[in-house]
């Protein structure tokens, strides 16, 4: 996580409650947000996955752009991390 980050520590995890909403928990097992809406259940679940992936997506983008600011190339490790964060948002 960025030193300047003001959000709860990642990774975040989405856990569907038995009564419908989906809770997002941070790395310290604290409730970050509860997703109630989103139309059909599939949309609500997709929204929750995207929210849960936010810290990973931010970290991947920060890593990808860090070297670009210095004029360097992006490493395959950083590209793989970005792909993993994207996959988490979609899974």
Helices and strands as residue ranges (DSSP letters): E 13-16, E 22-25, E 31-35, H 41-69, H 76-90
